[in-house]
Amino acid sequence: MHIILLGPPGSGKGTQAQKITSEYGYVQLSTGDMLRAACNSGSKIGLELKAVMDGGNLVSDDIVVGIVEERIFQNDCAAGYMLDGFPRNKVQAKKLDAMLAVQNQQIDIVLRLLVDDDIVVRRIAGRRFHVKSGRSYHVEFNPPQIAGKDDLTGEPLTQRADDNEVIVQSRLNIYREQTEPLVKYYEEKGVLVSIDSFGTPDEIFTKIKTALDQ
């Protein structure tokens, strides 16, 4: 099965992708991971990407699509995969459809995680991390025993620079502008399923399982 996970930052795509992988064995393909792997691969498109990123420039749709194409036809993806963070816009979506059509493949289901903007801001802006161990907390949903301190070491927790409310809101605005139009695009293809992502990760996954098992 070929799946796209669609949703704004903070909608829980990463968490649900891990659950889907564990339950069904599909490969999770996040854009960030694919870009990092391509940079280190030494392939022709990987070298192009490295040059663009080293120059501090934005990665073009063509390069991103090329990296996805290089990845999704590898052997481990034959049993199924989930795309997380791709496509980001209609140009990428159309190119994805074209490359899949050449192989007589298509996207089977687009899981759209619905979440209110204010919940996203609360989820992301409340995250805190223990830098040395990578342990994560949330001031509201998963607070440490002592505010601002790691449970095991007592060392101070930090907030990532881009986890503040202003930057989160800016990322949401970009998502609405560039990625939200994909909702209509996939709706018209009859493959979009909207999942209310209010609730615990397990409750949300139960809804996803229902959609995937139909």
C-alpha positions in Angstrom: 0.0 0.0 0.0 1.2 3.5 -0.8 0.2 6.1 1.8 0.6 9.8 2.2 0.4 11.4 5.6 -1.0 14.9 5.4 -1.2 17.3 8.2 0.3 20.5 9.6 3.4 20.5 11.8 2.4 19.2 15.3 -0.5 17.1 14.0 1.3 13.9 15.1 2.3 12.5 11.7 5.6 11.2 13.0 4.0 9.4 16.0 1.4 7.8 13.8 3.9 6.8 11.1 5.8 4.8 13.7 2.6 3.1 14.8 1.7 2.2 11.2 5.3 0.9 10.6 5.1 -1.3 13.7 1.6 -2.6 12.9 1.8 -3.1 9.1 5.6 -3.1 8.3 5.3 -0.2 5.7 8.4 1.9 5.4 8.2 5.5 6.8 9.7 8.0 4.3 10.0 11.4 5.9 11.3 14.2 3.6 14.0 15.2 6.2 15.4 11.7 6.4 15.4 11.3 2.6 17.2 14.6 2.1 19.8 13.7 4.7 20.4 10.3 3.3 20.6 11.6 -0.3 23.2 14.2 0.9 25.4 11.4 2.2 24.8 9.0 -0.7 27.2 10.5 -3.2 24.6 9.9 -6.0 24.2 12.5 -8.8 21.1 14.0 -7.3 22.5 13.8 -3.8 25.5 15.9 -4.9 23.2 18.5 -6.5 21.2 18.7 -3.3 24.4 19.1 -1.2 25.5 22.0 -3.4 22.1 23.7 -3.0 22.0 23.2 0.8 25.7 24.2 1.3 24.9 27.4 -0.6 22.0 28.1 1.8 19.5 28.0 -1.0 16.0 26.5 -1.1 15.7 23.0 -2.5 13.7 23.0 -5.7 10.7 20.8 -6.4 12.6 18.9 -9.1 15.4 17.9 -6.7 13.0 16.9 -4.0 11.0 14.8 -6.5 14.1 13.2 -7.8 15.2 12.2 -4.4 11.8 10.7 -3.6 11.8 8.8 -6.9 15.3 7.4 -6.1 14.0 6.2 -2.7 10.5 4.8 -3.3 11.5 2.3 -5.9 14.1 0.7 -3.7 13.5 -2.9 -2.7 12.4 -2.3 0.9 9.5 -0.1 -0.3 8.0 -2.9 -2.4 5.7 -4.1 0.4 4.4 -0.5 1.0 5.5 2.9 2.3 4.2 6.1 3.8 5.3 9.5 2.6 5.5 12.0 5.5 6.2 15.7 4.5 5.9 15.0 0.7 4.3 16.2 -1.5 4.3 19.7 -0.1 2.4 21.3 -3.0 0.4 20.5 -6.1 3.4 20.6 -8.4 5.1 17.8 -6.3 1.8 15.9 -6.1 1.4 15.8 -9.9 5.0 14.8 -10.5 4.6 12.0 -7.9 1.5 10.7 -9.8 3.4 10.8 -13.1 6.4 8.9 -11.7 4.1 6.3 -10.1 2.0 5.9 -13.3 5.2 4.9 -15.2 5.5 1.9 -12.9 1.7 1.2 -13.0 1.5 2.3 -9.4 -0.6 5.0 -7.6 -1.3 6.5 -4.2 -3.8 4.3 -2.4 -4.8 6.5 0.5 -4.1 9.9 1.8 -4.5 10.1 5.6 -5.3 13.7 6.5 -4.8 14.4 10.3 -7.2 17.2 11.3 -6.1 19.4 14.2 -6.9 23.0 15.3 -4.2 25.6 15.0 -4.4 26.5 18.7 -3.7 22.8 19.6 -0.7 22.7 17.3 0.7 25.8 18.9 0.2 24.3 22.4 1.7 21.0 21.4 4.9 22.5 19.8 5.4 25.5 22.0 5.1 23.4 25.1 7.9 20.9 24.2 11.0 20.8 26.3 14.1 18.6 25.9 17.0 17.3 27.9 19.8 17.9 25.5 22.3 15.2 26.5 19.8 12.3 26.5 17.2 13.5 24.0 14.4 12.9 26.6 11.4 15.0 25.8 8.7 16.5 27.9 5.7 18.8 27.5 4.8 21.5 30.0 1.1 20.6 29.7 0.7 17.0 28.4 3.9 15.3 29.8 5.4 17.6 32.5 8.6 16.7 34.3 8.3 16.0 38.1 10.0 19.3 38.8 9.2 22.2 36.4 12.1 22.8 33.9 14.2 19.9 35.2 15.0 16.5 33.7 13.5 13.7 35.8 16.7 11.6 35.9 19.5 14.1 36.2 17.8 17.2 37.5 19.6 19.2 34.8 17.7 22.1 33.1 15.4 21.4 30.1 15.6 23.5 27.0 13.1 24.7 24.3 14.2 24.5 20.7 14.6 27.9 19.1 12.0 27.2 16.4 9.4 25.8 18.9 8.2 29.2 19.9 4.7 30.5 19.2 5.7 33.0 16.5 7.7 30.5 14.4 5.1 27.8 14.8 2.3 30.2 13.6 4.5 31.1 10.6 5.0 27.4 9.8 1.3 26.9 10.0 0.6 29.8 7.6 3.1 28.3 5.1 1.3 24.9 5.4 -2.1 26.5 4.8 -0.9 28.3 1.8 1.2 25.6 0.1 0.0 22.2 1.3 -3.7 22.7 2.2 -4.7 22.8 -1.6 -3.7 19.1 -1.7 -6.8 18.3 0.3 -9.0 19.2 -2.7 -6.6 17.5 -5.1 -6.8 14.1 -3.4 -10.4 14.5 -2.5 -11.2 14.7 -6.2 -9.2 11.5 -6.8 -11.3 9.7 -4.1 -8.3 8.7 -1.9 -8.5 11.3 0.9 -9.6 10.1 4.4 -9.8 12.7 7.2 -8.9 11.6 10.7 -9.8 13.7 13.7 -6.5 13.8 15.6 -8.0 15.0 18.9 -7.3 12.4 21.6 -4.4 10.2 22.7 -2.0 8.7 20.1 -3.6 5.3 20.6 -7.1 6.6 20.0 -6.0 8.3 16.8 -4.3 5.2 15.6 -7.5 3.2 16.1 -9.2 5.5 13.6 -6.3 5.2 11.2 -6.4 1.4 11.5 -10.1 1.4 10.6 -9.3 3.5 7.5 -6.4 1.2 6.4 -8.2 -2.0 7.0 -11.3 -1.1 4.9 
